[in-house]
Structures are given as structure tokens and as C-alpha cells.
Amino acid sequence: MTAPLGGPYRYRREGRGVFHFPLARPWTWALTHHGMWSVFVTDQEPPRDGRPGRRHPLHPPPELMGQWLAIYATKDYDAEAVRWLRAAHGLEAPAGDVLPHGAYVAVARLAEVSTAGNDCRAFGRDPWWAPRGASCRGTIAWWLEEIQPLEPLPAAHAQRLAPVDPGLVPELRERMRLARDKLWRPEVYAVPASLPFPPPARAETPAPAPAPPPPPPPPRAVVDDRPVPPMLAEPEQLGLFGEAPRPTADTASAPLVAAPTPMEAVPESATHLEGLDTLHQLQPPCRTPPAVLMEGARRVRALLADGKPHEWREVWAAATLDPARGSLAYRVTEALAVHGPLLPWRVRTTGTCKGDGYAWFTLAEDASCSATP
């Protein structure tokens, strides 16, 4: 099959099929009693031709995304899992003769598949993905949602991801309903008195050495904060290799916008916005004349005035006054998370990501209240 290795992929529609998913103990106990919701599925290649065996992580078939997985507790008891659960989460797993096996113990929906290298949860946000003191157990994770533990339903062992026996599906759904209605509660399994492995010895940490006194603050430098006169001349914009950009056929034939208003010709109304009353205070760091920035901000505010979300390319196009000079979108917009005084040529926006790879922008409430005609 062709697996999308570029990043995590989720199911697009919910399925109603139920498939057999075997899982060794005590991983089934961690999933039903301690909130585990990611599993690593691998195939073990046997050693041959003098080469050691290898473990291959598996991607599920695309048709399985969004379907139900019936978690089947096998007779296998993973001793390495006992060490991992103790080192990673401080959990002591019950013995193999206590946990049920040969039965379905939970049902969950396969919601997402991702790899450790391109998933934000690989950096410690999810405790089951990158726990403290333990390395990741695999590279490809199957993420489960709507996990529902249920009363163990004995069943015969079957091939992994094979459809569940149709004769058992009604009883499986009935036990799901009883568990969701709290008519059945998961059994609490006792931890054995003698652990199969001795707990790791805790090394005593030495007392920390006293911190050295902080160094004296450096002498304060004398800063020349006198106002700098604005640059009236238009600077020459060079290309990638140092030469002046050549006008293309489209830009040569297209009518250019009006030339930017020099600093001496800034409208008087623009010099009093937000309490600014001098030309020097209105000069932005980007050296673009304020009149040009105010025009770009007015066009962006007019685009977002309808209150509907707009894509960034629409904001980019609205803030483009001269295609030869690029867009002013980054200079005339400001995210809502930026605090501080709002410059007169900045339009405060709110960005929203709907999970489809695109960002949508609307006019922030404070920006709509302080909008100027």
C-alpha cells in the first residue's frame, strides 16, 4: 500500500465495521485502566542468513481509518512492558494470571496515524508518547479515540485486523452499552506482592552547591536618543544578485498606483492618530511612507469589515498597492496576541486554523471599534 509518510493523517468519515486487534498484556491493562491511547504495531522479521531479526513498524490500511477496533487480550505477557511501565509512569502491572486473556476487553476507534518525527506529541505533550525516563517504543503510532472498556467477552484468536465474528458483534455492542451506561464498571486488578523484577534503586542526589553571587550589572551605556531625521529619498532596491530589478511585460503595461506621498505632504488627520502629532513619530521602521501604509490598512480593514473569515491570500491581495513592490500585508496587519499600543497603520486581526492547513483571518473586536474612515 502507499502510506502517507509526510505527516499525521486522520480519518475522514466514521465507519461501523469492527475489526480484530490483538494486544499483549499488560498493554491491555494500561489501555483500559490508565488512559493509554496510542499503540505501536510492528511485525517481527525472523533472523535468517546470519542476520538478526528486525522489527518493522506498520501503517494501517487506509480503509481502516475511522473504523472500530475490538481490543483482544492475547495469552502473551510482555515482560519488557512491565519494565517500561515502571520506568516511564511508575506503574506496577498485575501478574499474568490475574489479567484476562483470550477475550475482547475494549473497543476503540482508529482516529489517526503519525510518526515520531512529524508529530508535536513526540515532544512530551502526551505522557504515553514520550514519557519521562523512557525512550519511545516505536516510530509509528496508531492513535485511538472513543476508547470504551467493557466486560471481557471470550472469543477465539483470529488474524490481526480481520473482521470480528458476526455472531459476536451483537453481544459486543450490548456490553459497550452496559459500560457506557455505568451498569458495568471495570474490575480493579490487584498488583502481586512479589514483583517479577526488582524495582530500580534510587541513587541519592548530592546536595546542590551554593550558588555563586550574581555578577555586578554592567555599566549603563550612554545612548544617543536624539530623533533621527526621516529619509526622504526613495532607497534603491537591488535584486538577488545586486542588480536593479527589471520590469516585466506585465508590470510595464499595467498602470502603476499613485506615487507615495512624501513626508511633508502627509494629511493632517493622519498625524493625530493615536495621539501622534509629529512627523518623526509617524515614520515607521520599514521606511515606507505612512500615507502608503494607511492606504494599505484601509483596504485590509474594508476587506475584513464584513465580519466573515478570509484567507491570507485575500488579505495579501487587498494590501497590494503596487505589484512591482510586493504586498504590505505583513506591515499593515497585527495579530491579536501582540500587546501594546496599536500603530495607526496596523490592523489588528484574529487568525483561526481549522485543521485543514489553511488560516482564516477576521477583524479583531478592538480593531473594529477603533477603525477610522
Long-range contacts (C-beta under 8 A, 24 or more apart in sequence): 1-59, 1-61, 1-62, 3-59, 5-115, 6-118, 7-114, 7-118, 7-119, 8-112, 8-113, 8-114, 8-115, 8-118, 8-119, 9-65, 9-112, 9-113, 9-114, 10-65, 10-111, 10-112, 11-65, 11-66, 11-109, 11-110, 11-111, 11-112, 12-65, 12-66, 13-66, 14-66, 14-109, 15-65, 15-66, 15-67, 15-68, 16-67, 16-68, 17-67, 17-68, 17-163, 18-67, 18-68, 18-69, 18-70, 18-107, 18-163, 18-164, 18-169, 18-172, 19-64, 19-67, 19-68, 19-69, 19-70, 19-161, 19-162, 19-163, 19-164, 20-70, 20-72, 20-158, 20-159, 20-160, 20-161, 20-162, 20-163, 20-164, 21-69, 21-70, 21-71, 21-72, 21-160, 21-161, 22-72, 22-74, 22-157, 22-158, 22-160, 23-71, 23-72, 23-73, 23-74, 24-73, 24-74, 24-76, 24-77, 24-78, 24-81, 25-73, 25-74, 25-76, 25-77, 25-78, 25-81, 25-93, 25-96, 25-99, 25-101, 26-77, 26-78, 26-81, 26-82, 26-85, 26-93, 26-94, 26-99, 27-78, 27-81, 28-71, 28-73, 28-99, 28-105, 28-106, 29-93, 29-94, 29-99, 29-189, 30-81, 30-85, 30-91, 30-93, 31-71, 31-106, 31-108, 31-144, 31-147, 32-71, 32-105, 32-106, 32-147, 32-149, 32-186, 33-149, 33-186, 33-188, 33-189, 34-89, 34-91, 35-128, 36-128, 37-108, 37-128, 37-143, 37-144, 37-145, 37-147, 38-121, 38-126, 38-128, 38-129, 38-141, 38-142, 38-143, 38-144, 39-141, 39-142, 39-144, 40-137, 40-138, 40-139, 40-140, 40-141, 40-142, 41-140, 41-142, 42-138, 57-138, 57-139, 57-140, 58-140, 59-113, 59-140, 60-110, 60-113, 60-142, 60-161, 61-161, 64-110, 64-161, 65-110, 65-111, 65-113, 66-109, 66-110, 66-111, 67-109, 67-110, 68-107, 68-108, 68-109, 68-110, 69-107, 69-108, 69-109, 69-110, 69-144, 70-104, 70-106, 70-107, 70-164, 70-172, 71-104, 71-105, 71-106, 71-107, 71-108, 72-103, 72-104, 72-105, 72-155, 72-157, 72-158, 73-99, 73-100, 73-101, 73-102, 73-103, 73-104, 73-105, 73-152, 74-101, 74-102, 74-157, 75-101, 75-102, 79-196, 79-197, 82-196, 82-197, 83-197, 84-134, 84-137, 86-197, 86-199, 86-200, 87-133, 87-134, 87-200, 88-131, 88-132, 88-133, 88-134, 89-127, 89-131, 92-191, 92-195, 93-191, 94-189, 94-190, 94-191, 94-192, 95-192, 95-196, 98-189, 98-190, 98-192, 99-189, 100-152, 102-154, 102-155, 102-157, 103-152, 103-153, 103-154, 103-155, 104-150, 104-152, 104-153, 104-155, 104-164, 104-168, 104-172, 105-149, 105-150, 105-152, 106-147, 106-148, 106-149, 106-150, 107-147, 107-148, 107-150, 107-172, 107-176, 108-144, 108-145, 108-146, 108-147, 108-148, 109-144, 109-145, 109-146, 110-142, 110-143, 110-144, 111-143, 111-144, 111-145, 111-146, 112-142, 112-143, 112-145, 113-140, 113-141, 113-142, 113-143, 114-140, 114-141, 114-143, 115-139, 115-140, 115-141, 116-140, 116-141, 148-176, 148-179, 148-180, 149-179, 149-186, 150-175, 150-176, 150-178, 150-179, 150-184, 151-175, 151-178, 151-179, 151-184, 227-280, 228-280, 229-280, 230-263, 230-279, 230-280, 230-283, 231-287, 232-262, 232-263, 234-260, 235-287, 237-325, 245-324, 247-324, 250-323, 251-323, 251-324, 254-323, 256-322, 256-324, 257-321, 257-322, 260-288, 260-289, 260-291, 260-292, 261-289, 261-291, 261-292, 262-289, 263-289, 263-290, 265-291, 266-290, 266-291, 267-291, 270-294, 270-344, 273-344, 273-372, 274-341, 274-342, 274-343, 274-344, 276-344, 282-344, 284-331, 284-343, 284-345, 286-331, 288-328, 288-331, 290-344, 290-345, 292-321, 292-328, 293-328, 293-331, 293-332, 293-345, 294-344, 294-345, 295-321, 296-321, 296-328, 296-329, 296-331, 296-332, 296-345, 297-332, 297-344, 297-345, 297-346, 297-347, 300-329, 300-332, 300-333, 300-347, 301-347, 301-363, 301-367, 301-371, 304-347, 304-349, 304-361, 304-362, 304-363, 305-363, 305-368, 305-371, 307-362, 307-363, 308-362, 309-352, 309-360, 309-361, 309-362, 310-360, 310-361, 310-362, 311-358, 311-359, 311-360, 311-361, 312-358, 312-359, 312-361, 315-349, 315-361, 333-361, 336-364, 342-366, 342-367, 342-370, 344-372
